[in-house]
């Protein structure tokens, strides 16, 4: 899509979005409620399922194999939905399953390869983080990236944030930090480094990589908004499957052919994990295309409560005062951020209405001026015509 077709969105305040995205209906915006609800459940279950998949504190399976199976599951889902969509296509609509259309869509959506690669790296990091933090802490740490995402959105998508919203994001970071205090187990090691150094190194990568992936994913999906989301998902998950397969192949070359068995060491818990990760990835694509990344991250924050309570009930992890205070600050941040967004949207709508009224007034003024000028020309022409008439003899 050319830059000329990119406009500023009054919903998410991004300048680099497709014109089609700015014409979303209220019905489509209502979808956000369902997205948030589903996201809270799936994101909340994810770290718990990962924790249940560990045996004696370790994984008997290759984390890359879980990621590969997840991508394959999502690819199959995208294909099924595309076939269903093509079958229910109305007469007269342009077919999107033809070879030429598919190739053109693939070229237009080639940018999806970037977030696919970053997601492949991030999905592996999720398992590494589980070795050093309990599920509730992992969820809170993952929410740190909302601040990094805001900066990347401002740089990449030219998104505007009000002062109140920046303050809300800062509060979010503070709330997460409060919960994070004293969360690293003592006496552990990582990669031969003291646990504090290793854990925080993983945290830095764990925050930056998915933040980049989310922003590039939102940009890629919205810049080609006219393309079917299932077709875009097919490209995204296809790239993801390729990257994870390359990772499995590389592991097999290093550790031997037996590591190429993608089902080795898996259990019922890991199969549930694959299904959960696939559903979570599919839901995320709807967030990025029809909502925005910040809402997705705040939605994931809500899952922290579910994760914390569930991990306490299932695994005996204590809900500390830090967790309670951190969650309280996070909720204040959410209220402040979205209250500021509503005010921004109302102000933007009022500005648009004022500009529209001014435009109509100017158009009316031009019409009146033109009409007056035409009347004046007609009057003068009539007057000159009367002066040129010869006097008739009596």
C-alpha positions in Angstrom: 0.0 0.0 0.0 1.4 3.4 -0.9 1.9 6.2 1.6 -0.8 8.1 -0.1 -3.4 5.6 1.0 -2.3 5.7 4.6 -4.3 8.0 6.9 -4.5 8.9 10.6 -6.9 6.9 12.6 -9.2 8.6 15.1 -9.6 5.4 17.1 -6.0 4.5 17.8 -4.3 7.8 16.8 -1.9 6.1 14.4 -1.0 7.8 11.2 0.2 4.7 9.3 -3.0 2.7 8.9 -5.2 1.8 5.9 -8.2 3.9 5.0 -10.4 0.9 5.4 -9.4 0.6 9.1 -10.9 4.0 9.9 -14.3 3.0 8.6 -14.9 0.2 11.2 -18.5 -0.2 12.3 -19.7 0.0 15.9 -20.5 -3.7 15.7 -16.8 -4.5 14.9 -15.7 -2.3 17.8 -18.0 -4.2 20.1 -15.9 -7.2 19.3 -13.2 -5.8 21.6 -15.2 -6.9 24.7 -15.2 -10.5 23.5 -11.5 -10.3 22.6 -10.6 -9.0 26.0 -12.7 -11.8 27.7 -11.1 -14.5 25.7 -7.7 -13.1 26.0 -7.9 -13.0 29.8 -8.7 -16.7 29.9 -6.2 -17.9 27.4 -3.3 -15.7 28.5 -4.0 -16.6 32.1 -3.9 -20.4 31.4 -0.7 -20.2 29.3 1.9 -19.9 32.1 0.0 -22.4 34.2 0.0 -25.0 31.4 3.8 -24.4 30.9 4.4 -24.9 34.6 2.4 -28.2 34.5 4.4 -29.4 31.6 7.7 -29.3 33.6 9.0 -32.5 35.1 11.3 -32.1 38.1 11.7 -28.4 37.2 12.7 -29.2 33.6 11.1 -29.9 30.2 11.3 -33.4 28.8 10.2 -32.1 25.4 11.8 -29.5 23.1 10.1 -26.1 23.5 10.7 -25.5 19.8 8.6 -28.6 19.0 5.6 -27.1 20.9 6.0 -23.8 18.9 6.2 -25.8 15.7 3.0 -27.8 16.5 1.3 -24.5 17.5 2.1 -22.9 14.2 0.9 -25.9 12.3 -2.4 -25.9 14.2 -2.9 -22.2 13.4 -2.1 -22.8 9.7 -4.7 -25.5 9.6 -7.2 -23.2 11.3 -6.5 -20.4 8.8 -6.9 -22.8 5.8 -10.3 -24.1 7.1 -11.6 -20.6 7.7 -10.4 -19.5 4.2 -12.3 -22.4 2.6 -15.4 -21.6 4.7 -15.1 -17.9 3.7 -14.7 -18.8 0.0 -17.7 -21.1 0.2 -19.9 -18.4 1.6 -18.7 -15.6 -0.7 -21.5 -13.6 -2.2 -22.1 -13.5 -6.0 -20.3 -10.6 -7.7 -17.6 -10.3 -5.0 -14.0 -10.5 -6.2 -12.6 -14.0 -5.5 -9.6 -14.0 -3.2 -8.6 -17.6 -3.6 -7.3 -17.4 -7.2 -3.6 -17.9 -7.9 -3.1 -14.3 -9.0 -4.9 -12.8 -6.0 -3.0 -15.1 -3.6 0.4 -14.2 -5.1 -0.4 -10.5 -5.0 -1.6 -10.8 -1.4 1.6 -12.7 -0.4 3.7 -9.9 -1.9 1.7 -7.2 -0.1 2.0 -9.0 3.2 5.6 -10.0 3.1 6.3 -7.8 6.1 4.5 -10.4 8.2 7.7 -12.5 8.0 9.3 -10.0 10.5 6.9 -10.6 13.4 6.8 -14.3 12.6 10.6 -14.5 13.2 10.3 -12.4 16.4 7.4 -14.5 17.7 9.4 -17.7 17.1 12.2 -16.4 19.3 9.8 -15.1 21.9 7.9 -18.4 22.2 11.1 -20.1 23.1 11.9 -17.4 25.6 8.6 -18.1 27.4 9.8 -21.5 28.4 13.2 -20.2 29.5 11.5 -17.6 31.7 9.4 -20.3 33.4 12.6 -21.9 34.7 13.4 -18.9 36.9 10.0 -17.3 37.8 6.7 -18.6 39.0 3.6 -18.2 36.6 2.2 -15.0 38.2 5.6 -13.3 38.0 6.1 -14.3 34.4 2.8 -12.7 33.5 3.6 -9.5 35.3 7.1 -9.3 33.7 5.5 -9.8 30.2 3.4 -6.7 30.9 6.5 -4.5 31.2 6.6 -4.6 27.4 3.6 -2.3 27.2 5.9 0.7 27.9 8.3 -0.5 25.3 5.4 -1.0 22.9 4.2 2.6 23.4 7.6 3.9 22.5 7.8 1.7 19.4 4.3 2.7 18.3 5.2 6.3 18.6 8.3 5.7 16.4 7.0 3.2 13.9 3.3 4.0 13.6 3.5 7.7 14.6 0.9 7.1 17.3 0.1 10.0 19.6 -0.2 9.6 23.4 -1.5 12.3 25.8 0.4 13.2 28.9 -2.2 11.4 31.0 -1.7 8.2 29.0 2.1 8.4 29.4 1.6 8.8 33.2 -0.8 5.8 33.1 1.9 3.7 31.4 4.4 4.8 33.9 2.1 3.7 36.7 1.7 0.4 35.0 5.5 0.0 35.0 5.6 0.9 38.7 2.9 -1.6 39.5 4.7 -4.4 37.8 8.0 -3.5 39.5 6.3 -3.6 42.9 5.1 -7.1 42.2 8.5 -8.1 40.8 10.5 -7.4 44.0 12.1 -10.4 45.6 10.7 -12.7 42.9 14.0 -14.3 41.8 14.8 -17.6 43.6 18.0 -17.5 45.5 20.8 -19.9 44.9 19.9 -20.7 41.3 22.1 -20.2 38.2 21.5 -19.5 34.6 24.0 -20.0 31.8 26.8 -20.0 34.4 25.9 -16.5 35.5 24.5 -15.4 38.9 20.7 -15.8 38.8 20.1 -12.0 39.0 22.3 -11.3 35.9 20.9 -14.3 33.9 17.3 -13.7 34.8 17.3 -10.0 34.1 19.2 -10.6 30.8 16.4 -12.9 29.8 13.8 -10.4 31.0 15.4 -7.7 28.8 15.2 -9.9 25.7 11.8 -11.2 26.8 10.4 -7.7 26.9 12.0 -6.2 23.7 11.5 -9.0 21.2 7.7 -9.5 21.6 7.2 -5.7 21.7 8.8 -5.4 18.3 6.8 -8.4 17.1 3.5 -6.9 18.3 4.1 -3.4 16.7 5.3 -4.8 13.4 2.4 -7.3 13.4 -0.2 -4.5 14.0 1.4 -2.3 11.3 1.5 -5.2 8.7 -2.1 -6.2 9.4 -3.6 -2.7 9.3 -1.5 -1.5 6.4 -3.2 -4.2 4.3 -6.6 -4.0 6.0 -8.5 -5.0 2.8 -6.8 -8.5 2.8 -8.8 -11.2 4.6 -7.5 -11.7 8.1 -7.4 -15.5 7.6 -5.3 -15.0 4.5 -2.9 -12.8 6.5 -2.9 -15.3 9.3 -2.0 -18.1 6.8 1.1 -16.0 5.7 2.0 -15.2 9.3 1.7 -18.7 10.7 3.3 -20.2 7.5 6.4 -18.1 8.1 6.3 -19.0 11.8 6.1 -22.8 10.9 9.1 -22.4 8.6 11.2 -20.6 11.2 10.4 -23.2 13.9 11.1 -26.1 11.5 14.5 -24.5 10.8 15.1 -24.3 14.5 14.2 -28.0 14.9 16.5 -29.0 12.0 19.3 -27.0 13.6 18.7 -28.7 17.0 18.7 -32.1 15.2 22.1 -31.3 13.6 23.6 -30.5 17.0 22.0 -33.1 19.3 21.4 -35.9 16.8 18.5 -37.2 14.7 16.5 -38.4 17.8 15.8 -34.7 18.6 13.9 -34.4 15.3 11.0 -36.3 16.9 8.7 -33.4 17.5 6.4 -35.6 19.7 9.1 -36.8 22.1 8.5 -36.0 25.7 5.0 -34.6 25.2 2.0 -35.2 27.5 -1.6 -34.2 27.8 -0.5 -31.0 29.4 1.7 -30.1 26.4 -1.1 -30.9 24.0 -3.4 -28.5 25.9 -0.6 -26.0 25.8 -0.4 -26.3 22.0 -4.1 -25.7 21.7 -4.0 -22.8 24.1 -1.1 -21.2 22.3 -2.8 -21.6 19.0 -6.0 -20.0 20.2 -4.1 -17.2 21.8 -2.2 -16.5 18.6 -5.4 -16.4 16.5 -7.1 -14.1 19.0 -4.1 -11.8 19.0 -4.3 -11.3 15.3 -7.9 -10.0 15.7 -6.6 -7.6 18.5 -3.9 -6.2 16.2 -6.1 -5.8 13.2 -9.4 -4.6 14.7 -8.2 -3.0 18.0 -4.6 -2.1 19.0 -1.5 -3.4 20.7 -1.9 -1.4 23.9 -5.4 -2.8 24.5 -4.0 -6.3 24.0 -1.3 -5.7 26.6 -3.8 -4.3 29.1 -6.0 -7.2 28.4 -3.1 -9.5 29.2 -2.6 -7.6 32.5 -6.1 -8.6 33.5 -5.1 -12.2 33.1 -2.5 -11.7 35.9 -5.2 -11.9 38.5 -6.5 -15.2 37.2 -2.9 -16.5 36.9 -1.9 -15.5 40.4 -5.0 -16.9 42.0 -4.9 -20.1 40.0 -1.2 -20.7 40.6 -1.8 -20.1 44.3 -4.6 -22.6 44.4 -2.9 -25.3 42.2 0.7 -25.0 43.1 0.7 -23.3 46.5 2.4 -20.1 45.3 1.7 -17.4 47.9 -0.1 -14.2 47.0 2.2 -11.7 48.5 1.5 -8.1 49.6 3.7 -7.0 46.6 1.3 -8.9 44.3 -1.8 -7.2 45.8 -0.2 -3.7 45.7 1.1 -4.2 42.2 -2.3 -5.3 40.9 -4.0 -2.3 42.6 -1.6 0.1 40.9 -2.1 -1.6 37.5 -5.9 -1.2 37.8 -5.5 2.5 38.5 -3.2 2.8 35.5 -5.8 1.1 33.2 -8.6 3.4 34.4 -6.4 6.5 33.8 -5.1 5.4 30.4 -8.5 4.5 28.9 -10.2 7.5 30.5 -7.6 9.7 28.7 -8.3 7.8 25.5 -12.0 8.5 25.7 -11.4 12.2 26.3 -9.0 12.2 23.4 -11.5 10.5 21.0 -14.2 13.0 22.1 -11.9 15.9 21.6 -10.9 14.5 18.2 -14.5 14.0 17.2 -15.4 17.5 18.2 -12.5 18.9 16.2 -13.5 16.9 13.2 -17.1 18.2 13.6 -15.9 21.8 13.9 -13.7 21.4 10.8 -16.6 19.9 8.9 -18.9 22.8 9.9 -16.2 25.3 9.0 -15.8 23.6 5.6 -19.6 23.7 5.0 -19.6 27.4 6.0 -16.8 28.2 3.6 -18.5 26.3 0.8 -21.7 28.2 1.5 -19.8 31.5 1.5 -18.2 30.6 -1.9 -21.6 29.7 -3.3 -23.1 32.9 -2.1 -20.2 35.0 -3.4 -20.4 33.2 -6.7 -24.1 33.8 -6.9 -23.7 37.4 -6.0 -21.0 37.8 -8.6 -23.2 36.2 -11.3 -26.1 38.5 -10.4 -23.8 41.5 -10.6 -22.5 40.4 -14.0 -26.0 39.8 -15.3 -27.2 43.2 -14.0 -24.3 45.1 -15.6 -24.7 43.2 -18.8 -28.4 44.1 -18.9 -27.6 47.8 -18.1 -25.0 47.9 -20.9 -27.5 46.3 -23.3 -30.1 49.0 -22.5 -27.5 51.8 -23.1 -26.6 50.3 -26.5 -30.3 50.2 -27.7 -30.8 52.9 -30.5 -33.5 55.5 -30.0 -36.5 54.9 -32.3 -37.9 58.0 -34.2 -41.3 59.1 -33.1 
